[in-house]
Amino acid sequence: MLANLKKRILGFGIIGGFFTTLGGIGAFGVCHTICQGIIIALAAVGITFIGMPLAFLADPKFIILFFTIGICFFIAAFYFWRRKHC
């Protein structure tokens, strides 16, 4: 029983869930992925960029918007996870 508790706390349980949650709602990850997707899509049709054309997205109002979207998706995913008992 003690080994199971240790495995749960240190391995896949509380600590793992905490860090997974932090990684999932990271605003930089959401913003960076969106910017890379836009640049890849434009490069696929032959449009290339020099410099940082999407730097305007670093404005705090966009960071707050993307962070809020990330939190909303996390809450929805957590709701469905608890509802379906996955």
C-alpha positions in Angstrom: 0.0 0.0 0.0 2.8 2.4 0.8 4.5 1.6 -2.5 1.3 2.4 -4.3 0.9 5.7 -2.5 4.5 6.6 -3.3 4.0 5.7 -7.0 0.8 7.7 -7.1 2.3 10.9 -5.6 5.7 10.9 -7.3 4.8 9.2 -10.6 1.5 9.7 -12.3 -0.6 11.3 -9.6 -0.6 14.6 -7.9 2.7 16.0 -9.1 2.4 14.7 -12.6 -1.1 16.2 -12.9 0.1 19.5 -11.6 2.8 19.9 -14.2 0.6 18.6 -17.0 -1.9 21.3 -16.1 0.7 24.0 -16.1 2.0 22.8 -19.5 -1.5 22.6 -21.0 -2.6 26.1 -20.2 0.7 27.9 -21.0 -0.1 31.1 -22.9 3.3 31.0 -24.7 2.7 27.5 -26.0 -0.7 28.5 -27.4 0.5 31.7 -29.0 3.7 30.1 -30.4 1.7 27.3 -31.9 -0.8 29.7 -33.6 2.0 31.9 -35.0 4.0 28.9 -36.3 0.8 27.5 -37.9 0.1 30.8 -39.7 3.7 31.1 -41.0 3.7 27.5 -42.2 0.4 27.9 -44.0 1.6 31.1 -45.7 5.0 29.4 -46.6 3.1 26.5 -48.2 1.6 28.9 -50.7 4.8 30.7 -51.4 4.7 33.7 -49.1 7.8 34.1 -47.0 8.6 36.6 -44.2 11.7 38.5 -43.2 11.8 39.6 -39.6 8.9 39.2 -37.2 5.6 40.0 -39.0 3.5 38.5 -36.2 5.2 40.4 -33.4 2.0 42.5 -32.9 0.6 39.3 -31.2 3.0 39.9 -28.3 0.8 42.8 -27.2 -0.6 42.1 -23.7 -4.2 42.2 -24.8 -3.5 39.3 -27.2 -1.6 37.4 -24.6 -4.5 37.7 -22.1 -6.9 36.6 -24.9 -4.9 33.5 -25.8 -4.4 32.6 -22.1 -8.1 32.9 -21.5 -8.9 30.7 -24.5 -6.4 28.2 -23.2 -8.0 28.2 -19.7 -11.5 27.8 -21.3 -10.4 24.8 -23.3 -8.8 23.3 -20.2 -12.0 23.8 -18.2 -14.1 22.2 -21.0 -11.7 19.2 -21.2 -11.7 18.8 -17.5 -15.5 18.9 -17.4 -15.8 16.2 -20.1 -13.1 14.1 -18.5 -15.0 14.1 -15.1 -18.4 13.7 -16.8 -17.3 10.6 -18.8 -15.1 9.2 -16.1 -12.2 8.5 -18.5 
